[in-house]
Amino acid sequence: MSVAIEFSSIFAKYTNNQMDIKAEGKTVGECLHDLARQYPEFGEIILDKNRDLLPSFDIFVNGEDTYPHTMTYQVKDGDKINIVLIVHGG
């Protein structure tokens, strides 16, 4: 299944200035792993050593927050995944 992955332009330098990328998978996790395969530097930024999403990021599918089941959240052909950087601080 092919989904579109979008993210902030601050990460475009890790994806050859592409900000709307197609990825394959049945879950968000599979799609993120496919994204990391296509763009390893970006994968190092969003995934930890166990290939789980780092806590500095949140994932939305078609505008719906996927937390707390992000990596196992089911996707279908044509869905849109948004990777959002969580801003910490106070």
C-alpha positions in Angstrom: 0.0 0.0 0.0 1.3 3.4 -0.8 0.8 6.4 1.5 2.0 10.0 1.4 4.3 11.2 4.1 4.6 14.9 4.8 6.7 16.7 7.4 8.2 20.2 8.1 10.5 21.8 5.7 13.2 21.9 8.3 13.8 18.2 7.6 13.9 18.5 3.8 17.7 18.6 3.8 17.6 14.9 4.8 15.3 13.9 2.0 16.9 15.7 -1.0 14.5 18.6 -0.5 11.5 16.3 -0.9 8.7 17.0 1.6 5.9 14.8 0.2 7.3 11.3 -0.1 5.5 8.0 -1.0 6.1 5.0 1.3 4.9 1.5 1.4 3.4 -0.4 4.3 0.4 -1.7 6.1 1.2 0.1 9.4 2.7 3.5 10.3 5.8 1.6 11.5 6.2 -0.2 8.2 5.8 3.1 6.3 8.3 4.9 8.6 10.8 2.0 8.1 10.3 2.4 4.3 10.9 6.1 4.6 14.1 5.4 6.6 15.2 2.9 3.9 14.8 5.6 1.2 16.4 8.4 3.3 18.7 6.8 6.0 19.7 10.2 7.5 16.1 11.1 8.1 15.5 7.7 9.6 18.3 8.3 12.1 16.5 11.5 13.2 13.0 10.1 13.7 13.8 6.5 14.8 15.7 5.1 17.8 18.2 2.2 17.7 15.3 -0.2 18.1 13.6 1.4 15.1 10.8 2.9 17.2 9.6 6.4 16.8 11.5 8.8 19.0 9.4 10.6 21.7 10.1 14.0 20.1 7.7 13.2 17.2 4.0 12.6 16.9 2.3 11.0 13.9 -1.1 11.8 12.4 -2.9 9.8 9.8 -5.4 11.7 7.8 -5.5 14.3 10.6 -6.0 11.7 13.4 -3.4 11.4 16.2 -2.0 7.8 16.3 -0.7 7.9 19.8 -0.3 5.5 21.8 -0.3 2.9 19.0 1.7 4.7 16.5 3.9 2.0 15.1 1.1 -0.5 14.8 -1.6 1.9 13.6 -3.1 0.5 10.4 -2.9 2.5 7.1 -4.5 2.0 3.8 -3.7 2.9 0.2 -3.9 6.7 -0.3 -3.6 7.7 3.4 -1.6 10.7 4.4 0.9 10.5 7.3 2.1 13.7 8.9 5.3 13.6 11.0 5.2 16.4 13.6 8.1 17.6 15.7 6.9 18.0 19.3 8.3 21.3 20.8 9.4 20.8 24.4 10.1 23.4 27.0 8.2 25.8 29.2 
